[in-house]
Amino acid sequence: MRKFSISNNDLFLSEDFYEQENKTFYLLDRPELKDDFVDYIINFSHCHLGVGGLRLDVRKSFHGLVKKVLGLNRALTMGTLNAHGDSNSNQWVYQDGDRVVPVTDWISQNDGNYDLVLLHVCNPGNITLSLKKSVVLYCKGKVDGTSCRTGNNILSFPSGTEYVVNWKIGEKIGHDYSKLPRTK
C-alpha cells in the first residue's frame, strides 16, 4: 500500500493500482508532478462514485452536503482507498500486491481519521457499510465508467442516514447535493 498526501487529502493506492497507474502516466517517477497525479486520482474516484469528477462546482456542492450534515465550518479531510476489490466468503476484500485484505481492516485503521472516506474499490458482493466516525462513499457492485451514471453508490453517515449517489441523480437535482433524496 502506498500513501500520498496533498492538502487535506490522503490517497492510499494498492500496489496493483500503483503499478497500473504508474505505467499509464509515469507521473510518480517525477516528484514535481506527484500532487497533480494524486489530485487526478482523487477526482477520478469522485467521478466513478457518482460525484462530478472534474467539475469542481459539483464536488464543492457534494462536499458542502457532507460538511453541513457533520456541522463543519472548515475544509473536509478526506481519505481515499483505490484498489481492485472482490468478495470472498461474504467479505469485501481488496488486492494489495500478493495480499488479499478485508476492506474492514482498512476502515478500522482509518475511521475517524477523515471526515470523508472514498472507497474506490469494486464490491461485487454488494456488501453494505457504515462507519462509526467518518462519512463514507462507496459502490455496491462494480466501480467503473458506468457506475458513475447509474451505479448504486452509497453515501453513508455515522448517524445511519444513507443516500444513493450517481450522475443521473446529480443531474436531476442540478448537482445541488443538499436536495439529494435519502434512502434511510
N, C-alpha and C positions, 0 to 999 in steps of 0.2 A: 504494500500500500504506500502510495506517495501522497504527501500533503503539501499543498501550495496555498499561500495566504496573500490576499490583497485586500486592502481596506478592512471592512468588517466581514469579509468572506473567507472561509476556508474550503478548499476543494480537495477531496480525497479521491484519488484515482487508483483503481486496482492496477496491478502490474500489467494485466492483459490490456486494459483500456489505455494505459500509459503508452505501451509499445505500439498499439494500433494508431493512436493519435500522433505519436511522435514520428512514425513512418509517413503519415499523411502530410503533416505540417512542418516537420523539422524545427519547430519553434522552441522546443525545450532545450535544444542544444545551443540556443542563442539567448543568453540571460537577459539581454535588453528587450526581448520580445515576450518574456515569460508572463508578465502581467496581462498583455494583450491575449495571450493564449488562454490563461485562466479565465479572464472575462468572457472570452468566446465560449468556452465550455460551460460556464455558468449560464450564459444566455441560451445556449443550445439546450441545456437541461430545462430551463423555464419553458422554452418552446415545446419540447416533446411532452412536457407535463401540462400543456394546455394554456400556458400563460405567455402570450405575446412575443416571446423570444427577443428579437432585435428591436422591437418597438418599445422604446424607453417609457413612453407615456402609459402603455399598457402595464408594464412591470411596476411603475410607480403607483398606479391605481390598485394593483394587486397587493403590493407591499403596504399601501395605505389601509386596506381592509385588515390585514394582519396586525398592523400597529394599533388600529382602532380597537379591535377586539382584545388585544393584550394590554391596552391602555398605555402605550409607549409614546413618548414625545421626543425620541431620539432615532438615529438610524438603526435599522434592523441588523442584527448579527445573523449570519447565515452559514450553515454547514451543508455542503453538497457531496453526496456519495455517488460516484459514477463507476459502475461495474456491470459486468454481464451477470444476469440473475437467472435463477431456476427455482423449482420447487422440488424438495427432496423429502419424502415421507411426511407430507403436510407441514413442511417447514420451508420458509422462504430463505434462500441462500444466495450468496454471490461468489463468483470466482475471483481469487486473488493469486495469480500465478498458479502454482500447483495446489493451493489450498482452497477448500470449499468452506466458506464461513457463514454461519447464520446471520441474517440481517439484524436479528435481535441483539447479537453481540455488539455490532457497531452502534446500534441505538443505545444500548446500556452504557457504553462509553461516552456517548455524545449528547444524550437527552439532558437538557438544561444548560449545556454549553452555548447554545444558539437559540435565538428567538424562533427562527425558521429553519427547518431541515428539509432539503430536497433529496429525495431518493430516486435517482435516475438509474433504476435497476429493474429489469423485467421481473414480473411477478406472475408467472403462468398459473400458479395455484390460486390466484385471486385472494390471497391472504390479506385480512383486514388488520390494520394497526391503529393504535392510539398511544401517544406518548404522554408521560406524566407532567412534563415541564415545557416542552417545546411544541410549536406548531409543526406539523409535517404535511408535505405534499408528496404523494406517491401514486403509482398507477396500479390498478388491479388488472393485470394482463400484460401484454407486450408493450414495451416503450419503444416507439419508432416514429417515423414521419407521419403516420396516420393517427397515432394515439393523440396527437395534439388537437386534431379536429373533432374526433368522435369518441375518443378514449374515455375510459372510466377512471379518470384521475380524481383522487380524493384529497381534499384539504381538510385535515382533522385538527381540531383544537383540543388542548388538555381538558377542557370542560366536557368533551364528548360531542360538541357541535361539529357536524360534518357538512361539507359542500361538495358537489360534483363540479369539476372544472374542466372545460375543454374550449377550444377556439370557437366552436359553434355557439356555445352558451355565451362566451365572451362577446361575440358579435351581436347576439340577441339583446344583451343588456348594454350594448355600446361600450363594452370594456370598462364599465363602471362597476367594479367588483363589490362596492357597497350594496349593490342590488342583486348579488348572487343568491340564487334560491338555496335554502337549507335542505338537507336530506334528513337530518335528525338533530 
